């Protein structure tokens, strides 16, 4: 968060964004601000300085939305897709948002710093929004790697499994841990990136049983043991409005109840819960059951206590 800002339009943790503007992504917040407040606040903010303290796709889409509100509304859909790909590692029903995010990230890498990235990219935003499909020079390599990772899932090289949270079958359950999506990688297989996880377990199909509340990433070793990483979906570091709310568990309490091979250090993403510090012999489904049962046991019931029952 930027200290001293007179108006926050961000989804970042502990933000003070006005409730009327809250959305999942900062880009959506800025677009909503434009739609709801442009007329009544036009004079108040017409000479405002727009400040962001880091560069990423959601950030530059937010800045562009505030600088060019009419153009931003024209490109609203692709801007939101790109912001979701960048901030939530989300691969939607098409490739558009992922390609545009990869293009912005490639340009940012060329710039060398966040400040220079804004200087380099802001003048190019409208052109990229219009012509990103033709800029394979920027997104081609990263897109090829993403497609290769997805192909490993499709062809069964990476095995997909699922552990349902049986607790939700009982009406007295106070809270659910949620289903765990399991990805099992054979020895030597590259790790599956977050954007592919979002394709395998899409949040927007949660009602049909596709979305999950946890990922268990399993990496088999040559000796048959496994290295594990346990996490929430990559979007869940934000308090969401549209996407399913997945509260952050007490990671330290979970670790206190696991063996010493488990650690909370050097997690691979912002929504990581724990991982193994060395390979262990317990197979994936047993690990998933162990973690789900542990979390369920640590969760207090939200149901009110009824006297006499």
Secondary structure as GFF3:
##gff-version 3
##sequence-region A 1 309
A	DSSP	three_ten_helix	19	21	.	.	.	ID=ss1
A	DSSP	alpha_helix	26	37	.	.	.	ID=ss2
A	DSSP	alpha_helix	42	45	.	.	.	ID=ss3
A	DSSP	alpha_helix	57	67	.	.	.	ID=ss4
A	DSSP	alpha_helix	69	74	.	.	.	ID=ss5
A	DSSP	alpha_helix	76	88	.	.	.	ID=ss6
A	DSSP	alpha_helix	96	111	.	.	.	ID=ss7
A	DSSP	alpha_helix	114	121	.	.	.	ID=ss8
A	DSSP	three_ten_helix	122	124	.	.	.	ID=ss9
A	DSSP	alpha_helix	125	131	.	.	.	ID=ss10
A	DSSP	three_ten_helix	132	134	.	.	.	ID=ss11
A	DSSP	alpha_helix	136	154	.	.	.	ID=ss12
A	DSSP	beta_strand	159	163	.	.	.	ID=ss13
A	DSSP	three_ten_helix	166	169	.	.	.	ID=ss14
A	DSSP	beta_strand	180	185	.	.	.	ID=ss15
A	DSSP	alpha_helix	194	200	.	.	.	ID=ss16
A	DSSP	three_ten_helix	203	208	.	.	.	ID=ss17
A	DSSP	beta_strand	214	220	.	.	.	ID=ss18
A	DSSP	beta_strand	226	231	.	.	.	ID=ss19
A	DSSP	three_ten_helix	234	237	.	.	.	ID=ss20
A	DSSP	alpha_helix	251	256	.	.	.	ID=ss21
A	DSSP	beta_strand	262	263	.	.	.	ID=ss22
A	DSSP	beta_strand	272	276	.	.	.	ID=ss23
A	DSSP	alpha_helix	284	298	.	.	.	ID=ss24
###
